[in-house]
Amino acid sequence: MLEFVLERGNYWAIIGLMMIGLYIAFSATNMIKRLVGLGLFQTSIILLYISLSRIDGGTAPILFGKDYGKNKDHGDGYGEHAGEGASYGAEAAGAAYDAASSYGSGGLENVYSNPLPHVLMLTAIVVGVATLAVGLAIIVRIREAYGTVEADEIRAMDLEVAIAEAAADAEQSKASAA
């Protein structure tokens, strides 16, 4: 059991980061600290996906060695006349399919990692940075309007304003009734 836990140490670290990020996001009253917690949570999710996509002995998905020379023409010489592909549409598509399937059926000498999870996580990083920037801009605007970034103080100020508006509406309705 101990060996099982120790072999998956990266997953335990990711789960720890995830829980710390969620705790900070839910318990902090300071809005900047909440954004830091959300950023930590998002980072742990990205690390989880990258850890899951790792392949033992896998290399970058760039053909090299004996894999590089296989089926270099990509389908019975149709690559030489790529401009004529429109007139030979079905034949060119069939040849491309045959070339692609021969890569999988012929077997590759090396093990390659799947690049899709890494590409998706790069996109998630970009979106996360943009979201963090928007969140910080909103917090700056809230600070200008309320003078604080503490959620409890902002809530109290909003409650005071709502009570004052309700009292003013009650005064107006009494004055108009009389």
Kinemage of the C-alpha trace (Angstrom):
@kinemage 1
@onewidth
@group {chain A} dominant
@subgroup {mainchain}
@vectorlist {calphas} color= white
{ca met a 1} P 0.000 0.000 0.000
{ca leu a 2} L 2.824 2.394 0.852
{ca glu a 3} L 4.448 1.670 -2.500
{ca phe a 4} L 1.165 2.484 -4.272
{ca val a 5} L 0.984 5.848 -2.497
{ca leu a 6} L 4.643 6.725 -3.067
{ca glu a 7} L 4.540 5.845 -6.774
{ca arg a 8} L 1.792 8.401 -7.251
{ca gly a 9} L 3.355 11.224 -5.259
{ca asn a 10} L 2.732 13.788 -7.972
{ca tyr a 11} L -1.009 13.099 -7.814
{ca trp a 12} L -1.033 13.548 -4.029
{ca ala a 13} L 0.809 16.857 -4.412
{ca ile a 14} L -1.699 17.950 -7.064
{ca ile a 15} L -4.633 17.006 -4.825
{ca gly a 16} L -3.009 18.957 -1.975
{ca leu a 17} L -2.581 22.045 -4.159
{ca met a 18} L -6.147 21.692 -5.378
{ca met a 19} L -7.553 21.564 -1.838
{ca ile a 20} L -5.400 24.499 -0.705
{ca gly a 21} L -6.590 26.552 -3.689
{ca leu a 22} L -10.246 25.729 -3.008
{ca tyr a 23} L -9.866 26.531 0.685
{ca ile a 24} L -8.303 29.908 -0.084
{ca ala a 25} L -10.949 30.713 -2.699
{ca phe a 26} L -13.833 29.877 -0.348
{ca ser a 27} L -12.519 31.165 2.983
{ca ala a 28} L -10.735 34.400 2.071
{ca thr a 29} L -12.641 37.651 2.395
{ca asn a 30} L -9.991 39.595 0.484
{ca met a 31} L -10.822 39.450 -3.218
{ca ile a 32} L -7.193 39.356 -4.325
{ca lys a 33} L -6.590 36.338 -2.086
{ca arg a 34} L -9.626 34.691 -3.682
{ca leu a 35} L -8.096 35.206 -7.113
{ca val a 36} L -4.825 33.709 -5.873
{ca gly a 37} L -6.767 30.669 -4.607
{ca leu a 38} L -8.534 30.285 -7.945
{ca gly a 39} L -5.201 30.568 -9.758
{ca leu a 40} L -3.705 27.885 -7.523
{ca phe a 41} L -6.685 25.623 -8.173
{ca gln a 42} L -6.414 26.164 -11.924
{ca thr a 43} L -2.681 25.433 -11.843
{ca ser a 44} L -3.318 22.163 -10.029
{ca ile a 45} L -5.850 21.134 -12.684
{ca ile a 46} L -3.325 21.886 -15.430
{ca leu a 47} L -0.682 19.843 -13.597
{ca leu a 48} L -3.169 16.981 -13.275
{ca tyr a 49} L -3.843 16.881 -17.015
{ca ile a 50} L -0.147 17.081 -17.842
{ca ser a 51} L 0.602 14.258 -15.376
{ca leu a 52} L -2.150 12.106 -16.857
{ca ser a 53} L -0.856 12.605 -20.396
{ca arg a 54} L 2.666 11.427 -19.579
{ca ile a 55} L 3.753 8.201 -21.302
{ca asp a 56} L 6.665 6.155 -19.971
{ca gly a 57} L 9.450 6.230 -22.554
{ca gly a 58} L 7.491 8.608 -24.788
{ca thr a 59} L 9.218 11.287 -26.793
{ca ala a 60} L 8.035 14.421 -28.532
{ca pro a 61} L 5.680 13.583 -31.423
{ca ile a 62} L 8.284 14.329 -34.081
{ca leu a 63} L 9.202 11.357 -36.272
{ca phe a 64} L 12.880 10.450 -36.084
{ca gly a 65} L 15.147 7.471 -36.607
{ca lys a 66} L 13.600 4.526 -38.430
{ca asp a 67} L 10.136 6.094 -38.181
{ca tyr a 68} L 11.176 9.130 -40.228
{ca gly a 69} L 11.684 7.384 -43.556
{ca lys a 70} L 8.499 5.278 -43.521
{ca asn a 71} L 6.010 6.071 -46.301
{ca lys a 72} L 7.687 9.314 -47.163
{ca asp a 73} L 5.665 9.744 -50.369
{ca his a 74} L 2.384 9.698 -48.419
{ca gly a 75} L 0.392 7.663 -50.856
{ca asp a 76} L 1.715 6.226 -54.079
{ca gly a 77} L 3.326 9.338 -55.547
{ca tyr a 78} L 0.365 11.679 -55.225
{ca gly a 79} L 2.485 14.101 -53.191
{ca glu a 80} L 4.478 15.009 -56.312
{ca his a 81} L 1.365 16.305 -58.035
{ca ala a 82} L -0.422 18.003 -55.159
{ca gly a 83} L -1.947 20.639 -57.459
{ca glu a 84} L -3.747 17.960 -59.446
{ca gly a 85} L -5.566 16.778 -56.302
{ca ala a 86} L -8.771 18.539 -57.308
{ca ser a 87} L -9.142 16.443 -60.448
{ca tyr a 88} L -8.268 13.241 -58.648
{ca gly a 89} L -10.245 14.062 -55.484
{ca ala a 90} L -11.463 10.593 -54.531
{ca glu a 91} L -8.236 8.895 -55.542
{ca ala a 92} L -6.084 11.407 -53.655
{ca ala a 93} L -8.254 11.085 -50.551
{ca gly a 94} L -8.038 7.299 -50.730
{ca ala a 95} L -4.271 7.438 -51.098
{ca ala a 96} L -3.968 9.807 -48.132
{ca tyr a 97} L -6.116 7.483 -46.047
{ca asp a 98} L -3.969 4.500 -47.047
{ca ala a 99} L -0.794 6.385 -46.141
{ca ala a 100} L -2.188 7.395 -42.746
{ca ser a 101} L -3.402 3.904 -41.947
{ca ser a 102} L -0.089 2.377 -42.960
{ca tyr a 103} L 1.638 4.431 -40.258
{ca gly a 104} L -0.564 2.835 -37.607
{ca ser a 105} L -0.574 -0.699 -39.032
{ca gly a 106} L 3.115 -0.804 -39.892
{ca gly a 107} L 4.042 0.054 -36.342
{ca leu a 108} L 6.459 2.690 -35.216
{ca glu a 109} L 9.850 2.005 -33.719
{ca asn a 110} L 9.552 4.728 -31.047
{ca val a 111} L 6.845 5.639 -28.525
{ca tyr a 112} L 5.446 9.141 -28.989
{ca ser a 113} L 3.499 11.285 -26.541
{ca asn a 114} L 0.110 12.621 -27.509
{ca pro a 115} L 0.447 16.405 -28.018
{ca leu a 116} L -3.272 17.160 -27.616
{ca pro a 117} L -3.378 17.400 -23.783
{ca his a 118} L -0.354 19.701 -23.808
{ca val a 119} L -1.920 21.948 -26.445
{ca leu a 120} L -5.175 22.103 -24.499
{ca met a 121} L -3.330 23.011 -21.306
{ca leu a 122} L -1.405 25.764 -23.104
{ca thr a 123} L -4.770 27.145 -24.160
{ca ala a 124} L -6.020 26.838 -20.570
{ca ile a 125} L -2.980 28.768 -19.339
{ca val a 126} L -3.651 31.601 -21.788
{ca val a 127} L -7.331 31.727 -20.837
{ca gly a 128} L -6.393 31.621 -17.145
{ca val a 129} L -4.009 34.548 -17.463
{ca ala a 130} L -6.630 36.567 -19.346
{ca thr a 131} L -9.276 35.723 -16.743
{ca leu a 132} L -6.923 36.701 -13.931
{ca ala a 133} L -6.230 40.023 -15.649
{ca val a 134} L -9.953 40.730 -16.005
{ca gly a 135} L -10.530 39.747 -12.371
{ca leu a 136} L -7.773 42.081 -11.193
{ca ala a 137} L -9.182 44.910 -13.318
{ca ile a 138} L -12.607 44.385 -11.740
{ca ile a 139} L -11.044 44.382 -8.271
{ca val a 140} L -9.271 47.677 -9.051
{ca arg a 141} L -12.606 49.185 -10.081
{ca ile a 142} L -14.283 47.862 -6.913
{ca arg a 143} L -11.458 49.371 -4.851
{ca glu a 144} L -12.021 52.740 -6.530
{ca ala a 145} L -15.778 52.583 -5.895
{ca tyr a 146} L -15.819 51.204 -2.330
{ca gly a 147} L -12.370 51.993 -0.969
{ca thr a 148} L -11.724 48.369 0.033
{ca val a 149} L -11.277 44.890 -1.412
{ca glu a 150} L -12.688 43.031 1.602
{ca ala a 151} L -15.911 41.250 0.622
{ca asp a 152} L -17.476 41.604 4.103
{ca glu a 153} L -16.985 45.385 4.151
{ca ile a 154} L -18.394 45.733 0.621
{ca arg a 155} L -21.412 43.630 1.562
{ca ala a 156} L -22.001 45.802 4.656
{ca met a 157} L -21.789 48.991 2.568
{ca asp a 158} L -24.255 47.590 0.022
{ca leu a 159} L -26.630 46.583 2.818
{ca glu a 160} L -26.501 50.097 4.315
{ca val a 161} L -27.255 51.621 0.906
{ca ala a 162} L -30.149 49.191 0.355
{ca ile a 163} L -31.642 49.988 3.784
{ca ala a 164} L -31.307 53.734 3.141
{ca glu a 165} L -33.001 53.385 -0.258
{ca ala a 166} L -35.812 51.328 1.247
{ca ala a 167} L -36.339 53.974 3.962
{ca ala a 168} L -36.381 56.720 1.335
{ca asp a 169} L -38.958 54.790 -0.721
{ca ala a 170} L -41.114 54.301 2.384
{ca glu a 171} L -40.907 58.057 3.134
{ca gln a 172} L -41.914 58.870 -0.444
{ca ser a 173} L -44.878 56.506 -0.405
{ca lys a 174} L -46.090 58.001 2.950
{ca ala a 175} L -45.718 61.529 1.582
{ca ser a 176} L -47.624 60.723 -1.608
{ca ala a 177} L -50.412 58.965 0.340
{ca ala a 178} L -50.957 61.957 2.622
